[in-house]
Amino acid sequence: MAVEEIHAEMVSSVWKVLVEPGSEVSAGDTLVVLESMKMEIPVLTERDGTVRELLVVEGEVLQEGDLIATVVG
């Protein structure tokens, strides 16, 4: 069973959370939407699986490299 760790690619804030732990996702699904410099940035999963951990909440400020979620599949 492979685990995908999804990290923030830049300093941003969590604008919208679209999944919760236990959600079934497919490759390309948006897990959360980040906001940085007035741009909305969708954060996608690269594999089919189940969201094991969701480590962010709406409004939270993330630093580059912060772990957002893990997907097991």
C-alpha positions in Angstrom: 0.0 0.0 0.0 1.5 3.3 -1.1 1.3 6.5 0.9 1.3 9.9 -0.8 2.2 12.9 1.3 0.9 16.2 0.0 2.8 19.3 1.0 2.3 23.1 0.5 4.5 24.3 -2.3 4.5 27.9 -1.1 3.5 30.2 1.8 -0.3 30.4 1.5 -3.5 30.2 3.5 -6.1 27.4 3.4 -9.1 28.9 1.6 -11.3 25.8 1.3 -11.1 22.2 2.5 -13.0 19.8 0.2 -12.3 16.4 1.8 -12.1 14.8 5.2 -10.3 11.8 6.6 -11.8 8.7 5.2 -12.8 10.3 1.9 -12.3 8.2 -1.2 -10.4 10.2 -3.9 -9.3 9.6 -7.4 -6.1 10.8 -9.1 -6.5 14.5 -10.0 -9.1 15.2 -7.4 -8.8 18.6 -5.5 -8.3 18.1 -1.8 -8.0 21.7 -0.6 -7.8 25.1 -2.3 -5.0 27.4 -1.1 -4.8 31.2 -1.6 -1.6 33.1 -2.2 -1.2 36.6 -3.5 -4.9 36.7 -4.5 -4.6 33.5 -6.5 -6.5 30.3 -5.8 -4.3 27.2 -6.0 -6.0 23.8 -6.1 -4.0 21.0 -4.3 -4.5 17.7 -6.1 -3.9 14.1 -5.3 -1.8 12.1 -7.7 -3.3 8.7 -6.9 -6.6 6.9 -6.2 -7.1 6.1 -2.6 -8.4 7.2 0.8 -7.5 10.4 2.7 -5.8 9.0 5.8 -4.9 12.4 7.4 -6.0 15.9 6.8 -3.8 18.3 8.8 -5.1 21.7 7.9 -8.2 23.8 8.6 -9.8 26.7 6.6 -8.0 30.0 7.4 -4.8 28.4 8.5 -1.5 29.9 7.2 0.9 27.3 5.7 4.6 27.6 5.2 6.4 26.0 2.2 6.8 22.3 2.9 4.0 22.0 5.5 2.2 18.7 5.3 -1.4 19.1 4.1 -2.7 15.5 3.9 -1.8 11.9 3.3 -3.5 9.6 0.8 -3.2 5.8 1.1 -4.0 3.7 -2.0 
